[in-house]
Amino acid sequence: MTKVHCAGCGRDIAMHELEAKTVARSSGFDTRYRCPFCHEDVNDVADNLA
């Protein structure tokens, strides 16, 4: 199972547990992810793989 490390709380979070918010913009889509425990933004999921 792929997990992402949260720098805010130090937990390793499964990809399906991340909170995601996608916004449609004129230039395309903008998706943001955040930790479901401490609610800190996870800016680059690929760089934070645990």
N, C-alpha and C positions, 0 to 999 in steps of 0.2 A: 504494500500500500504506500502510495506517495504521500509524504508529509511535508509541510512547510513550517519552518522555524519562525516563531514570533519574537522579534527583538524586544518587544515591550514587556511581555510576561515570561519569556523563556520557554514557553510550551512548544511542543511539536504538534501541529494541527493537521488532521487529514484534509485533503483537498476538498472533499464534499462538506466539511464543516465550516469552511470559510464563508463569510457573508459577502455577497457580491451585489453590486449596484451598477447597472448599465444605463447610460444616458445617450440618447441619440442627438448628435450634433450635425451641423451642416457639413462638416469635414469627415464624418463617420461616427463610429460608436466609441464611447469612453467607458471602460469598465474599471471599477475600483473594488478592491478586496480589503476586508478587515478581519481582525481576530474576533471570534465570537465570545471570547473570555474577557479581554481587556479593552476591546474595541479600537485598538491601534491600527492604523492603515498599514497594509502590507503592500508596499509600492511596487516591487518587482518580484513576483512569485518565483520566477526561474532562479533568481539570485539567492532566494531564501530556502531552497529545497534542503530538507534535513537528511 
